Amino acid sequence: MKSILIVDDESVMAETMLLMLNSRGYRASMAGDGRRATELIRKKPPDLVISDLAMPVMDGLQLLEWMRDHRSLDKVKFMIMTGKQNVLGPLKRHHIEADDYIAKPFNEQQLLAMVEKMIGRPTPGE
């Protein structure tokens, strides 16, 4: 089963995404900040991390940098999400090594299309 870790300090947003992804056949879990995410990733790396950019303790860019420093996580895809529309352009221009970006607010179809593009559809019966 394809696994996704949602990292966001906005619990309502994270829980909504969790329900969306689990209902579509993915195995989604969540963490409230980057530091908690590193603990979960160390135990069992997911196929995809979807992380908010701005969070307390450890933000999305710090989490991405931590992941890129660990070669064992090279195959884990990373998507940055942010509600700050003016941030996505500069991030892309500065070659931040995220695999993709999504701007909040987004709808279920947008999220699912991006997830499918990054890790494929869940396989029935997994």
N, C-alpha and C positions, 0 to 999 in steps of 0.2 A: 504494500500500500504506500502510495506517495505521501510523504510527510511534510508538513509546513509548520514553521514556528512564526507566530505573530508576536511582534515586540512593540508594545504601545502602552504608554502610561494612562491613556484614556480607556478605562475598562469597558465602557459601553461600546466604543468603536471596536475594540479587540474582541469582545464577546459576540458582536454582530458578525464580524468577519469569521470567527470561529464557527458559528452556526451555519453560515453560508457555505463555507468550505467543507465542513463535515457532512452537510446534507447532500453535497455533490459527490461524496465518495472519497474525499481526501482525509487524511488523519492529521487534523490541525490541533495545535496546542498553543499556549500563550505565555508570555512573560511581561511583567510590568516595566522592565527597564533592561538596558544592555547587560548589566552585571549578572542579573538573574538568567538572562539568555545565554551567557557564556557557560554557566553551570549546566544548563540543559543541553547545550550543544556538545559540551565535553562528554556527557553521558551517552548521548545518541544523536549524532548529526542528522539534521533533517535534509530533505532534498532542496528545500527553499526556505529562506528567511525573508519575511516581509517586515521591515522595521520602520517605525516612525523616525523622523529626523531629530526632532527636539524632544528630549526626555531628561529627567533628572538622573543623577548617579552616573550613568554612562549613556551618551546619546547615540544616535544611529550611525554617525560617521566613525565614532570611536569603536563601536561594535564591528563595523565593516573593516576598519583597520586591524582590529584584533584578529578577525577571521582571516584576512589576507596574510597575516604574519604566521599563520599555522598552515603549513603546506598540506597537512592531512585533510584540510577543509576545502581544497581547491575545487572540488566538484559541487560544492554547495552553492546554489544560486542565491543572489541577494538582490532584493528589491527595496528601494527607499520610497517611503510615502511621506508626503508633507502637505500641510494646508497652506504653506507659504509659497504662493505661485511664483513669486519673483526669484526663488532659490533654485528651481530646477534648471534653468538655462545656465547660470554660472557653474553649477555642479557638473553638468555635462561638458561644458567648455574646459573645465580644469581636469577632465579625465579622471574623476573620482571613479573607482573601479566597481561600482555597482553594476549589476547586469541589466537593471531596468529601473524606471522611476514611475511613480503614479501620484497624481495630484489629488488631494482631498478637496471637495467631496467627490467620490466616485460611486458608480452604481454597481450592482452585482454583476451585470453583464461585462462591464469594463474589467472588473477584478478577475472574473473567471477567464476572460479572453487572455489576459496577461499571464495568469498562472498556467493556463494550457500551453501558451507559447513557450514558457520557460521550462516546464517540467512535464508537459503532456497531460493527457486526461488520465484519471484514475482507471486502473484495470478492474473490471468487474470480477468479483469473487476473491479479491485479495484479502 
